[in-house]
Amino acid sequence: MTPKKIAIFVDVQNIYYTCRQAYGRQFNYRKLWQHISHEGEISSATAYAIHRGDDGQLKFQDALKHIGFDVKLKPFIQRSDGSAKGDWDVGITIDIMEAASEVDSVILLSGDGDFGLLMLKIHQKYGIDTQVYGVPTLTAKSLIDSACQYHEIDDALLL
C-alpha cells in the first residue's frame, strides 16, 4: 500500500500571532513535521511569510527551509497611514486548489475563517482528508467546522 500523500500549508503570520497571544510562546515546526510524517509522505510543505528583512526573521525562514518547508515571501507593506499589509490568503488558496487533486490530505495551519469555504470545497470536490491546526481560542469556528479533522495547537506543539 502506498503511503498517504500529504500537503502542508502554513499561514505563518497567523500561527505566530495566535501562539504568541494565547500562550506567549512560539510554534514548534520541527515537532509538527515529525508528527505529520508519521501519517504519511509529506509531498509538499509551504510556509507563507512576510519579508521584513530583519535577522531574526531570516534565521527563522532558514530554519523552516532546513526542516523541509518551501518558504514563500511577500514584501511587508507599510502604508502612509501607519497601517501594514501582508496578506497571503489568495496565494494560499490558489496553491491549495492546485495541490488538492494530487494529494490524499491537505493540512492547513491557520485560524483564519476565510479558509473555511476552501476546505469544504476541496473535500467535496476531491474527496480528500482536510485537517486544520489552530489555537483553540483564536481559530474561527467556521474553519474548525469545515475541516475533516481539527487539531488544537497546545503545549505539545510549542517551543
Residue pairs with C-beta under 8 A, 6 or more apart in sequence:
3 40
3 41
4 39
4 40
4 41
4 104
4 105
4 129
5 40
5 41
5 43
5 102
5 103
5 104
5 105
6 36
6 39
6 40
6 41
6 42
6 43
6 103
6 104
6 105
6 106
6 107
7 42
7 43
7 44
7 45
7 46
7 96
7 99
7 100
7 102
7 103
7 105
7 106
7 107
8 32
8 36
8 42
8 44
8 45
8 46
8 69
8 107
8 109
9 45
9 46
9 48
9 92
9 95
9 96
9 99
9 106
9 107
9 108
9 109
9 110
10 29
10 45
10 46
10 47
10 48
10 69
10 108
10 109
10 110
11 48
11 88
11 89
11 92
11 108
11 109
11 110
11 112
11 115
12 47
12 48
12 49
12 50
13 49
13 50
13 86
13 88
14 109
14 110
14 111
14 112
15 27
15 109
15 110
15 111
15 153
16 26
16 27
18 111
18 134
18 135
18 138
18 139
18 153
19 25
19 26
19 27
19 135
19 153
19 158
20 26
21 135
21 138
22 135
22 136
22 137
22 138
23 135
23 158
25 158
25 159
26 158
26 159
27 109
27 153
27 157
27 158
27 159
28 157
28 158
28 159
29 47
29 63
29 64
29 67
29 69
30 67
31 156
31 157
32 109
32 133
32 157
33 42
33 45
33 67
33 68
35 157
36 42
36 107
39 105
40 104
40 105
42 68
43 102
43 103
44 70
44 99
44 103
45 68
45 69
45 70
46 69
46 70
46 71
46 72
46 95
47 61
47 64
47 69
47 70
47 71
47 72
48 72
48 74
48 88
48 91
48 92
49 57
49 61
49 64
49 71
49 72
49 73
49 74
50 73
50 74
50 75
50 76
50 86
50 88
51 57
51 73
51 74
51 75
51 76
52 76
61 71
61 73
64 71
65 71
72 88
72 91
74 86
74 87
74 88
74 91
75 86
76 84
76 86
77 84
77 85
77 86
78 84
79 85
89 112
89 114
89 115
92 108
92 110
92 115
93 115
93 118
96 106
96 108
96 118
96 122
97 118
97 122
99 106
100 106
100 122
100 125
100 126
100 128
101 126
103 128
104 128
104 129
105 128
105 129
105 130
105 131
106 119
106 122
106 128
106 129
106 130
106 131
107 130
107 131
107 132
107 133
108 115
108 119
108 130
108 131
108 132
108 133
108 147
109 132
109 133
109 134
109 153
110 132
110 134
110 139
110 143
111 134
111 135
111 138
111 139
111 140
111 143
112 140
112 143
113 140
113 141
113 142
113 143
115 132
115 143
115 146
116 140
116 142
116 143
116 145
116 146
117 146
118 146
119 130
119 132
119 143
119 146
119 147
120 146
122 128
122 130
123 129
123 130
123 146
123 148
129 148
129 149
130 146
130 147
130 148
130 149
131 147
131 148
131 149
131 150
131 151
132 139
132 143
132 144
132 146
132 147
132 149
132 150
132 151
133 150
133 151
133 152
133 153
133 157
134 143
134 144
134 150
134 151
134 152
134 153
135 152
135 153
136 152
136 153
136 154
139 150
144 150
